[in-house]
Amino acid sequence: MRMVEVLLHVLNSFAQVEGRVAGIRDPGACLLLGEESCGKSALLFLAAAAVAARGGGGRVLFLAPRPLQTLPPPLLRLEPGGLRRIQFAYPGSAEGLLEVLASLHQSPGCLPSLLLLDGLDGYLRGPGRGDRAQQAAFISALLRDSAAWISETLPQRAQCQTLTQEETTLDLGLPMIERYFPVKCMVKEELCQQEGFQRYLVSFGGLAKSEAKGPPTSPSAEDCAWELLCEADDVTSIQPVKREKKEREESQETWGSGEGTSRS
C-alpha cells in the first residue's frame, strides 16, 4: 500500500465509505501540508495506527524534532502488538536526523514500511530564507533516498512510504521540497460551529494521471475532499465532501483574499 493509498484508506475507513485510488500513479511519498496546529499530526497518527494494526509485520518509524508528551488517542487504541511496531525517534537537529536514517542499515530485520517525519520546519535553521530552503531540499532528498533504499531491501510484498509534514511553507522553500514530494495532502482549518471542536478540510494535489485506458471505475483522489472533526487532538469523525462544495468554498476564498489587495 502506497502513501496516498494509506491516507485514502484512513479517510474512507473512518468515514465508512468505499474508496480507492483511481486513475493515478502514486509515487509512494507525500507532503502533508498546512498551517500550524491544523490537524496534520492527528492525520499522521491515524496513518501510523492503520499500518501498525495491519498484519504482515508492517513497521512504522515516527520521527519528530521534539518528544511526544503523551501518546495520541489513535495509538492508545492499538493492541500492544501493534503499538510495538511503531518506533519513535526524536533527533533534535538535521545532523541527528541524518544519523538516525544512516543507522537504519544496522537493523535490517526491523526496517519500517512507513517512514513519517512530523514537523519538517523544526529542522530548518539559518539566518536567511535561502539557507532554510537548502536545508529543506537536503532533508527531503535524504528521506527519499532512505525510502528508496528500504524499498529495495524489504521483501517484494512491502513498500516504504515517506510522508513529511510542513507547517510554514512559503518561507521554507516549498518549491524545493515539491521537487522531491510532488504529491501533496493539504489540510486547512475551517469554521466550526461546535464548541470545543475543530474542523478541517483535507484534499490532494499533484497526483499524476495513470496511463490506464477506459473510463474510471471510481472517483480520482483529486476530485474528492474530506471533513475532519477533532476534539482535543483526537479525530472524532470524517465525512466525504462533494467536489461541488469544495470548489465553491475555494472560489469564495479566492475572491475574499483578493479584496483590498493588488499584485504587480
N, C-alpha and C positions, 0 to 999 in steps of 0.2 A: 504494500500500500504506500503510495507516494504522498508527499506532504500536503498538497491540496486535497487529495482524497481523504487524508486523516482529518483535516478540518471540516470537509463536507460531511464526512461520516459523523463527526461530533455534532455538527449543527443539525443535520437531518434526524439523527437518532434521538437527540434531545427533544426535537420538535415532533417526533413520532410521525415522520413522513418518509415516503420512499424517495431516494435521491441517489444520483451517481454522477460522476464526471462525464460529460457528453461532448464529443467533438473537439477535444483539446489535447495538446501534448504537455504533460506535466513534467517539468524538469527535475522535480524532487526537492527543490529549495523554494522557500517562500519568505518574503519580508512582511512581518506583521507591523503595520504602520498606523500611527495615531498619536494624539496628544497625550500628555502625562495624565495618569490616573483615568484612563478611558476604557477600562475593561480588557486591555490586551493581556495582562498577566492571567486573568481568570480564564481566558480562552486558551492560553498556553497550558495551564494546569489541566484543563479538560482534555487537551490533546495528549498530554503526558499520561493521564489516567487511562485514556482509551487504549493506548498502545501497551501500557504495563498490564492492563487487565486481560489482554488477549492471550491466547495460548501460543505455543511455538517458541517461547523463550525470548520474546521481544524485550529489549532493554532500552532504557532512556538515560541519557546524560543531560542533566539540567545545570546550566552554567549561569551565574549571575555575579555582579560585582560586589553584592552585599548579601549576607546570610538572611534566610527567611527567619522571621521571629517566631512564627508558628506555622504548622502545616496547613495549607489551604484546604477548604472543605472537600473539593473533588478528590484529593489524595487521602483524606481521612476516611473516605467511604470505600477505599480499596481494601481488598483482603490482604492479610500480612504478606502473602507470597507476591502479590502484585506490587506492593509498596517496596519490597526488597529489590525489585527490578528497576527502581529509579535511583540513580546515583546523583548526589548533589555535590557540586564543586563551586567554590566561591573565590576564584582568583581576583585579587584586588587591583590588578593593573594589566595592561596589554601584554607585558612581559610574562606575567603569571599565567595569563590565558594561553600564551604560546607554549609554556612549559606543560600545562595540562594536556593540550592537544598533541604535543610532541611525544608525550608519555603513553599515549593510547596503545602503541605497539607493544608495550611491556605486558599487557594483559590481553592477549589475542582471544582468550576464551570468554571475555566479558565485554566485547565491543558492543556499542549501542546500535540499535536500529533506528533510533530517533535522537537527534542532536539538537538541543534547544539552547538558545542564548537569550536571556531575559535582561534587556537593558543595555543595548549596544552603546548608547550615549555615555554610560558610566565608565567606558574605557577610552573615551576620546578626550584628550587633554592637549593643550597647546595655546599659545598666545593669539594665534590667528586662525581664521576660518580655513585657510589653505592647509595648515598643519593638521587640523581635525579631519579634513576631507581625506588627506593622505592616510591618516590612521584608520579611518573608516574603510578605505579601499583595502588596506593591508589586512585588517581583521576579516573582512568579507572574503578576500581571496584565501586566507588561511582556513576559514570554515569550509569553503567549498572544496579545497584541496583535501582537508581531513575527511570530509564526507565521501569524496571520490575514492580515497584510499580504503576507507572502511567498506564501501560497497564492493570493491574488488576483493577484499579479504573475507567478507562474510559469505556464507553459502548462497547459492543462487536463489533460494527461497526468500532471502532477506534483502531489504534495501535500506540505505541510510538516508534519512531526510534531514535537511538542515533548515531551521527556522530561526531568524534573528529578529529582535524587536528594536524599533527605533522610536524615540519619543519626540525629540525636536529635530525636524527633518531638514529644513532649508539651509540652516547654518552649519550643518554637519555633513555636507557633501552627499546629498541624496542621489544626484546623478551618478556619482562614482559607485555608490552602493548598488544602484539598479543595474550596473553592468554585470554584477555577479548574482543579483537577486531580481530578475526582471518580473517575476510574478509577485504581486502584492495582495495581501489581505488587509483591507482598510477598515478600521474601527473608528466610528465617530459618535460622540455623545449627542443624544437627542433630548429634547424637553420631556420630562417625566412628571405626570400629574400625581403619582402615588408618593406620598411622603415616606422617606426613608429608603427609597429605591432609586436606582439609576438605570437609564435606558440607553442602549447603544445600537447603532446600525452597522452591520457587517456586510461587506461586499468584496468582490475580487476584481483585479485588473491585471493586464499584461499577459493573459493566457494566450499562447499561440494556438491557432486553429490546427486541428489534425488534418491529415490528407485523406481521411476516410470519405468515401463517396456515398451518396444516397442521403435521404432525409434523416435528421437527428431523431433518435428514439426517446430522448429526454432533454430538458432544457439545458443550455450551456450554463456553466457556473457564473459567467459574466452577466447573464440575464436574470440572475437571482440576487436577493438580499435577505438578510435575517435580522430580526429584532431580538436583542438580548435584554432581559430584565434581571438586574442584580440587586442583592441586598447584602451589605457587609462583605463585599468581595466574593460572594457566592452567587453563581448563576441559578436563578430560580425558574426561569422559563426562556425558551427560544421559540420564536414563531417566524415562519417564512413570510416575506413581504412581496407582494406583486410588483413586477417591474414598473408598472404604470405609476405606482405610488412613489417608488424610489426616484424615477425620473422627474416627477412633479416636485418632490422635495428638493432635489438637486437644482432644478430650474429656479425655484423660488430663492434658494440660497445664492445662486449666481446673480440674480437680479438685485437681491438685497445687498450683496457685497459690493456692487458697482455703484451704489448711491453715494454721492458726495465725494467720489474719488475720480482721479484721472491718471492715465498712464501714457508715458511718452513712447 
